């Protein structure tokens, strides 16, 4: 089988697939149109997020048997078109679930205990204790929206901090030793912390909007390591200013490019988040550890080999 690699990934992908007699070609620079022109020559694609694989692209890949996405989200691929054309879709959420879970907890600990702020103050000769009094995770109710690989790994971490963990998911019967499944209404009534672990679909686009926030019974902390467009930022900022949201931890932003490589737009709401002591913002790196890079690649290789060797 001939496979086109469209993004740089861990070298084990190339090493292990070559050892299994796959034919590989790397192309990390060609444009969408240039790749479209030659895609019919390949049986498979391995990609992160560099170019969109829309219906037009997929129809030109007349010999495509699979698309392997090194990561979890598949919104850059026209899934209905791929299914209609009989193209197998492979992803690797198992590879960075632990990285994401640790990032969620890490951001919250920094935010709730004012660790970054206090450290910067001391480095600048400012010694404030009462002003930097923290807020504990112990005893908080954490509401996770989405209970796949990321959600489950995150629940495991929070349970170790003595939190009550609840979650909402569109699939039934997912409760386990770390978290209990509830309705979205019950989550909104009980949660002190809300963390998103969902894909970006037509149903989850702007899931967290003005209505969602207004229906939260408690003032709460909000975490998003899923996709930026799951959240309507202007209402997040509005609630942060008003105190309904006590603080936000955002690894993803509504204003990111679809390739996640940079910001597409900047505005007053974004600037408020960047300036606020109540916001921790990171550049889409929750799943981006040294360990996850290798694990993501290994999961992809294992799935391709299992299916085509």
KEFI-860303 format. One record per residue (C-alpha): residue number from 0; residue in three letters; y, z, x. Coordinates in pm, whole numbers, plus 50000, padded with zeros to 5 digits. Layout:
+-----+------+-------+-------+-------+
|  nr | rest |     y |     z |     x |
+-----+------+-------+-------+-------+
| NUM |  ALA |     Y |     Z |     X |
...
+-----+------+-------+-------+-------+
***
This chain:
+-----+------+-------+-------+-------+
|  nr | rest |     y |     z |     x |
+-----+------+-------+-------+-------+
|   0 |  UNK | 50000 | 50000 | 50000 |
|   1 |  UNK | 50351 | 49921 | 50116 |
|   2 |  UNK | 50608 | 50197 | 50066 |
|   3 |  UNK | 50987 | 50180 | 50101 |
|   4 |  UNK | 51160 | 50500 | 50221 |
|   5 |  UNK | 51521 | 50502 | 50098 |
|   6 |  UNK | 51634 | 50842 | 50233 |
|   7 |  UNK | 51578 | 51038 | 50550 |
|   8 |  UNK | 51324 | 51317 | 50501 |
|   9 |  UNK | 51098 | 51536 | 50710 |
|  10 |  UNK | 50907 | 51321 | 50964 |
|  11 |  UNK | 50572 | 51452 | 50840 |
|  12 |  UNK | 50597 | 51204 | 50551 |
|  13 |  UNK | 50589 | 50910 | 50789 |
|  14 |  UNK | 50335 | 51068 | 51023 |
|  15 |  UNK | 50083 | 51163 | 50756 |
|  16 |  UNK | 50112 | 50849 | 50542 |
|  17 |  UNK | 50076 | 50622 | 50844 |
|  18 |  UNK | 49764 | 50818 | 50937 |
|  19 |  UNK | 49628 | 50734 | 50590 |
|  20 |  UNK | 49693 | 50361 | 50651 |
|  21 |  UNK | 49995 | 50320 | 50424 |
|  22 |  UNK | 50247 | 50060 | 50539 |
|  23 |  UNK | 50597 | 50211 | 50558 |
|  24 |  UNK | 50944 | 50063 | 50587 |
|  25 |  UNK | 51262 | 50268 | 50623 |
|  26 |  UNK | 51595 | 50155 | 50480 |
|  27 |  UNK | 51862 | 50425 | 50475 |
|  28 |  UNK | 52170 | 50203 | 50457 |
|  29 |  UNK | 52122 | 49903 | 50226 |
|  30 |  UNK | 52322 | 49897 | 49903 |
|  31 |  UNK | 52178 | 49906 | 49553 |
|  32 |  UNK | 52202 | 49526 | 49525 |
|  33 |  UNK | 52041 | 49471 | 49864 |
|  34 |  UNK | 51747 | 49694 | 49777 |
|  35 |  UNK | 51712 | 49527 | 49436 |
|  36 |  UNK | 51678 | 49193 | 49613 |
|  37 |  UNK | 51368 | 49301 | 49803 |
|  38 |  UNK | 51208 | 49574 | 49592 |
|  39 |  UNK | 50941 | 49341 | 49453 |
|  40 |  UNK | 50776 | 49353 | 49796 |
|  41 |  UNK | 50676 | 49719 | 49766 |
|  42 |  UNK | 50411 | 49922 | 49589 |
|  43 |  UNK | 50597 | 50253 | 49611 |
|  44 |  UNK | 50934 | 50415 | 49679 |
|  45 |  UNK | 51013 | 50752 | 49835 |
|  46 |  UNK | 51369 | 50865 | 49758 |
|  47 |  UNK | 51596 | 51166 | 49727 |
|  48 |  UNK | 51915 | 51061 | 49546 |
|  49 |  UNK | 52086 | 50786 | 49747 |
|  50 |  UNK | 52083 | 50510 | 49483 |
|  51 |  UNK | 52011 | 50506 | 49107 |
|  52 |  UNK | 51681 | 50361 | 48998 |
|  53 |  UNK | 51788 | 50219 | 48664 |
|  54 |  UNK | 51612 | 49979 | 48429 |
|  55 |  UNK | 51749 | 49672 | 48609 |
|  56 |  UNK | 51619 | 49804 | 48942 |
|  57 |  UNK | 51277 | 49897 | 48805 |
|  58 |  UNK | 51226 | 49560 | 48636 |
|  59 |  UNK | 51283 | 49388 | 48969 |
|  60 |  UNK | 51013 | 49607 | 49126 |
|  61 |  UNK | 50735 | 49400 | 48975 |
|  62 |  UNK | 50469 | 49552 | 49201 |
|  63 |  UNK | 50587 | 49913 | 49192 |
|  64 |  UNK | 50309 | 50159 | 49123 |
|  65 |  UNK | 50497 | 50483 | 49192 |
|  66 |  UNK | 50832 | 50643 | 49270 |
|  67 |  UNK | 50820 | 50969 | 49464 |
|  68 |  UNK | 51132 | 51184 | 49451 |
|  69 |  UNK | 51156 | 51444 | 49731 |
|  70 |  UNK | 51297 | 51723 | 49514 |
|  71 |  UNK | 51280 | 51835 | 49154 |
|  72 |  UNK | 51540 | 51655 | 48940 |
|  73 |  UNK | 51458 | 51305 | 48814 |
|  74 |  UNK | 51786 | 51219 | 48640 |
|  75 |  UNK | 51861 | 50945 | 48893 |
|  76 |  UNK | 51559 | 50753 | 48760 |
|  77 |  UNK | 51538 | 50576 | 48422 |
|  78 |  UNK | 51227 | 50765 | 48314 |
|  79 |  UNK | 51162 | 50579 | 47984 |
|  80 |  UNK | 51187 | 50245 | 48163 |
|  81 |  UNK | 50952 | 50361 | 48440 |
|  82 |  UNK | 50698 | 50483 | 48186 |
|  83 |  UNK | 50722 | 50160 | 47989 |
|  84 |  UNK | 50658 | 49962 | 48308 |
|  85 |  UNK | 50363 | 50183 | 48405 |
|  86 |  UNK | 50529 | 50326 | 48716 |
|  87 |  UNK | 50402 | 50672 | 48808 |
|  88 |  UNK | 50675 | 50929 | 48873 |
|  89 |  UNK | 50613 | 51199 | 49134 |
|  90 |  UNK | 50839 | 51488 | 49231 |
|  91 |  UNK | 50804 | 51810 | 49430 |
|  92 |  UNK | 50963 | 52115 | 49261 |
|  93 |  UNK | 50694 | 52332 | 49419 |
|  94 |  UNK | 50853 | 52266 | 49757 |
|  95 |  UNK | 51191 | 52433 | 49709 |
|  96 |  UNK | 51137 | 52684 | 49430 |
|  97 |  UNK | 51136 | 52979 | 49673 |
|  98 |  UNK | 51452 | 52856 | 49844 |
|  99 |  UNK | 51631 | 52826 | 49509 |
| 100 |  UNK | 51516 | 53170 | 49394 |
| 101 |  UNK | 51639 | 53338 | 49711 |
| 102 |  UNK | 51971 | 53155 | 49688 |
| 103 |  UNK | 52025 | 53278 | 49332 |
| 104 |  UNK | 51969 | 53639 | 49428 |
| 105 |  UNK | 52168 | 53604 | 49749 |
| 106 |  UNK | 52474 | 53464 | 49574 |
| 107 |  UNK | 52467 | 53737 | 49312 |
| 108 |  UNK | 52437 | 54014 | 49569 |
| 109 |  UNK | 52736 | 53873 | 49757 |
| 110 |  UNK | 52941 | 53838 | 49438 |
| 111 |  UNK | 52853 | 54167 | 49268 |
| 112 |  UNK | 52893 | 54375 | 49584 |
| 113 |  UNK | 53202 | 54188 | 49709 |
| 114 |  UNK | 53027 | 54145 | 50044 |
| 115 |  UNK | 53213 | 53837 | 50164 |
| 116 |  UNK | 53550 | 53971 | 50052 |
| 117 |  UNK | 53497 | 54315 | 50208 |
| 118 |  UNK | 53371 | 54166 | 50534 |
| 119 |  UNK | 53673 | 53935 | 50561 |
| 120 |  UNK | 53907 | 54225 | 50489 |
| 121 |  UNK | 53758 | 54444 | 50762 |
| 122 |  UNK | 53774 | 54155 | 51010 |
| 123 |  UNK | 54145 | 54133 | 50928 |
| 124 |  UNK | 54204 | 54506 | 50977 |
| 125 |  UNK | 54193 | 54600 | 50608 |
| 126 |  UNK | 53973 | 54899 | 50514 |
| 127 |  UNK | 53936 | 54928 | 50135 |
| 128 |  UNK | 53653 | 55125 | 49979 |
| 129 |  UNK | 53732 | 55191 | 49614 |
| 130 |  UNK | 53860 | 54836 | 49568 |
| 131 |  UNK | 53524 | 54705 | 49691 |
| 132 |  UNK | 53297 | 54921 | 49477 |
| 133 |  UNK | 52995 | 54710 | 49380 |
| 134 |  UNK | 52786 | 54647 | 49071 |
| 135 |  UNK | 52407 | 54695 | 49095 |
| 136 |  UNK | 52136 | 54455 | 48985 |
| 137 |  UNK | 51911 | 54748 | 48894 |
| 138 |  UNK | 51882 | 54784 | 48518 |
| 139 |  UNK | 52048 | 54453 | 48434 |
| 140 |  UNK | 51893 | 54211 | 48186 |
| 141 |  UNK | 51862 | 53869 | 48345 |
| 142 |  UNK | 51837 | 53570 | 48112 |
| 143 |  UNK | 51686 | 53257 | 48264 |
| 144 |  UNK | 51721 | 52926 | 48084 |
| 145 |  UNK | 51425 | 52713 | 48189 |
| 146 |  UNK | 51096 | 52857 | 48312 |
| 147 |  UNK | 50940 | 52596 | 48534 |
| 148 |  UNK | 50887 | 52629 | 48907 |
| 149 |  UNK | 51243 | 52746 | 48979 |
| 150 |  UNK | 51266 | 52984 | 48687 |
| 151 |  UNK | 50934 | 53152 | 48762 |
| 152 |  UNK | 51014 | 53200 | 49130 |
| 153 |  UNK | 51353 | 53346 | 49037 |
| 154 |  UNK | 51200 | 53584 | 48781 |
| 155 |  UNK | 50964 | 53716 | 49048 |
| 156 |  UNK | 51261 | 53807 | 49271 |
| 157 |  UNK | 51464 | 53973 | 48998 |
| 158 |  UNK | 51169 | 54179 | 48879 |
| 159 |  UNK | 51156 | 54330 | 49229 |
| 160 |  UNK | 51515 | 54451 | 49186 |
| 161 |  UNK | 51424 | 54649 | 48874 |
| 162 |  UNK | 51578 | 54400 | 48633 |
| 163 |  UNK | 51450 | 54320 | 48287 |
| 164 |  UNK | 51388 | 53945 | 48296 |
| 165 |  UNK | 51384 | 53732 | 47983 |
| 166 |  UNK | 51384 | 53355 | 47952 |
| 167 |  UNK | 51419 | 53068 | 47709 |
| 168 |  UNK | 51223 | 52744 | 47744 |
| 169 |  UNK | 51148 | 52454 | 47513 |
| 170 |  UNK | 50775 | 52496 | 47583 |
| 171 |  UNK | 50601 | 52790 | 47411 |
| 172 |  UNK | 50368 | 53055 | 47550 |
| 173 |  UNK | 50507 | 53091 | 47904 |
| 174 |  UNK | 50551 | 53469 | 47928 |
| 175 |  UNK | 50396 | 53631 | 48235 |
| 176 |  UNK | 50404 | 53957 | 48431 |
| 177 |  UNK | 50757 | 53886 | 48557 |
| 178 |  UNK | 50942 | 53772 | 48243 |
| 179 |  UNK | 50923 | 53758 | 47864 |
| 180 |  UNK | 50998 | 53451 | 47657 |
| 181 |  UNK | 51268 | 53485 | 47390 |
| 182 |  UNK | 51474 | 53264 | 47164 |
| 183 |  UNK | 51805 | 53135 | 47294 |
| 184 |  UNK | 51979 | 53356 | 47038 |
| 185 |  UNK | 51803 | 53666 | 47171 |
| 186 |  UNK | 51889 | 53573 | 47528 |
| 187 |  UNK | 52256 | 53540 | 47432 |
| 188 |  UNK | 52242 | 53881 | 47263 |
| 189 |  UNK | 52083 | 54066 | 47555 |
| 190 |  UNK | 52163 | 53908 | 47892 |
| 191 |  UNK | 52396 | 54062 | 48152 |
| 192 |  UNK | 52327 | 53768 | 48384 |
| 193 |  UNK | 52252 | 53407 | 48285 |
| 194 |  UNK | 52092 | 53168 | 48534 |
| 195 |  UNK | 52017 | 52799 | 48468 |
| 196 |  UNK | 51689 | 52638 | 48582 |
| 197 |  UNK | 51679 | 52319 | 48376 |
| 198 |  UNK | 51686 | 51943 | 48436 |
| 199 |  UNK | 51979 | 51727 | 48335 |
| 200 |  UNK | 51894 | 51541 | 48015 |
| 201 |  UNK | 52084 | 51434 | 47705 |
| 202 |  UNK | 51985 | 51769 | 47550 |
| 203 |  UNK | 52102 | 51981 | 47844 |
| 204 |  UNK | 52422 | 51795 | 47930 |
| 205 |  UNK | 52702 | 52051 | 47878 |
| 206 |  UNK | 52451 | 52304 | 47745 |
| 207 |  UNK | 52689 | 52576 | 47859 |
| 208 |  UNK | 53008 | 52494 | 47672 |
| 209 |  UNK | 53273 | 52680 | 47472 |
| 210 |  UNK | 53028 | 52756 | 47187 |
| 211 |  UNK | 52755 | 52884 | 47421 |
| 212 |  UNK | 52994 | 53119 | 47599 |
| 213 |  UNK | 53146 | 53249 | 47275 |
| 214 |  UNK | 52798 | 53333 | 47143 |
| 215 |  UNK | 52718 | 53561 | 47438 |
| 216 |  UNK | 52728 | 53918 | 47308 |
| 217 |  UNK | 52807 | 54082 | 47644 |
| 218 |  UNK | 53047 | 54002 | 47922 |
| 219 |  UNK | 52817 | 53842 | 48179 |
| 220 |  UNK | 52764 | 53693 | 48523 |
| 221 |  UNK | 52673 | 53323 | 48535 |
| 222 |  UNK | 52464 | 53137 | 48794 |
| 223 |  UNK | 52397 | 52764 | 48816 |
| 224 |  UNK | 52163 | 52612 | 49075 |
| 225 |  UNK | 52039 | 52340 | 48838 |
| 226 |  UNK | 52281 | 52051 | 48778 |
| 227 |  UNK | 52659 | 52057 | 48762 |
| 228 |  UNK | 52680 | 51865 | 48436 |
| 229 |  UNK | 52473 | 52129 | 48258 |
| 230 |  UNK | 52805 | 52314 | 48239 |
| 231 |  UNK | 53144 | 52218 | 48093 |
| 232 |  UNK | 53354 | 52365 | 48371 |
| 233 |  UNK | 53684 | 52395 | 48188 |
| 234 |  UNK | 53532 | 52648 | 47947 |
| 235 |  UNK | 53362 | 52833 | 48231 |
| 236 |  UNK | 53701 | 52874 | 48401 |
| 237 |  UNK | 53864 | 52972 | 48072 |
| 238 |  UNK | 53605 | 53248 | 48022 |
| 239 |  UNK | 53641 | 53362 | 48383 |
| 240 |  UNK | 54017 | 53395 | 48340 |
| 241 |  UNK | 53971 | 53586 | 48014 |
| 242 |  UNK | 53705 | 53823 | 48147 |
| 243 |  UNK | 53420 | 53712 | 47919 |
| 244 |  UNK | 53249 | 53587 | 48235 |
| 245 |  UNK | 53261 | 53858 | 48502 |
| 246 |  UNK | 53180 | 53623 | 48789 |
| 247 |  UNK | 53015 | 53290 | 48866 |
| 248 |  UNK | 52776 | 53168 | 49135 |
| 249 |  UNK | 52774 | 52789 | 49148 |
| 250 |  UNK | 52564 | 52584 | 49385 |
| 251 |  UNK | 52623 | 52270 | 49177 |
| 252 |  UNK | 52941 | 52133 | 49025 |
| 253 |  UNK | 53025 | 51904 | 48738 |
| 254 |  UNK | 53239 | 51705 | 48982 |
| 255 |  UNK | 52963 | 51607 | 49229 |
| 256 |  UNK | 52868 | 51249 | 49301 |
| 257 |  UNK | 52532 | 51148 | 49157 |
| 258 |  UNK | 52395 | 51140 | 49513 |
| 259 |  UNK | 52512 | 51503 | 49560 |
| 260 |  UNK | 52667 | 51412 | 49895 |
| 261 |  UNK | 53023 | 51511 | 49808 |
| 262 |  UNK | 53270 | 51577 | 49528 |
| 263 |  UNK | 53364 | 51282 | 49310 |
| 264 |  UNK | 53678 | 51434 | 49158 |
| 265 |  UNK | 53904 | 51735 | 49211 |
| 266 |  UNK | 54119 | 51911 | 48952 |
| 267 |  UNK | 54285 | 52241 | 48856 |
| 268 |  UNK | 53963 | 52395 | 48724 |
| 269 |  UNK | 53781 | 52326 | 49049 |
| 270 |  UNK | 54073 | 52462 | 49250 |
| 271 |  UNK | 54071 | 52781 | 49044 |
| 272 |  UNK | 53703 | 52835 | 49125 |
| 273 |  UNK | 53763 | 52773 | 49495 |
| 274 |  UNK | 54051 | 53023 | 49500 |
| 275 |  UNK | 53895 | 53292 | 49281 |
| 276 |  UNK | 53743 | 53615 | 49416 |
| 277 |  UNK | 53516 | 53602 | 49111 |
| 278 |  UNK | 53345 | 53280 | 49220 |
| 279 |  UNK | 53087 | 53197 | 49487 |
| 280 |  UNK | 53061 | 52820 | 49539 |
| 281 |  UNK | 52811 | 52649 | 49771 |
| 282 |  UNK | 52755 | 52274 | 49838 |
| 283 |  UNK | 52428 | 52205 | 49652 |
| 284 |  UNK | 52214 | 52382 | 49912 |
| 285 |  UNK | 52005 | 52624 | 49704 |
| 286 |  UNK | 51692 | 52420 | 49772 |
| 287 |  UNK | 51803 | 52326 | 50123 |
| 288 |  UNK | 51631 | 52554 | 50374 |
| 289 |  UNK | 51446 | 52459 | 50691 |
| 290 |  UNK | 51124 | 52568 | 50522 |
| 291 |  UNK | 51185 | 52381 | 50197 |
| 292 |  UNK | 51252 | 52055 | 50381 |
| 293 |  UNK | 50899 | 52064 | 50517 |
| 294 |  UNK | 50739 | 52195 | 50197 |
| 295 |  UNK | 50909 | 51931 | 49980 |
| 296 |  UNK | 50779 | 51657 | 50207 |
| 297 |  UNK | 50428 | 51800 | 50221 |
| 298 |  UNK | 50401 | 51822 | 49842 |
| 299 |  UNK | 50506 | 51456 | 49811 |
| 300 |  UNK | 50253 | 51342 | 50071 |
| 301 |  UNK | 49974 | 51544 | 49912 |
| 302 |  UNK | 50045 | 51396 | 49567 |
| 303 |  UNK | 50064 | 51037 | 49696 |
| 304 |  UNK | 49743 | 51075 | 49895 |
| 305 |  UNK | 49564 | 51236 | 49598 |
| 306 |  UNK | 49665 | 50948 | 49371 |
| 307 |  UNK | 49623 | 50646 | 49602 |
| 308 |  UNK | 49364 | 50725 | 49868 |
+-----+------+-------+-------+-------+
***
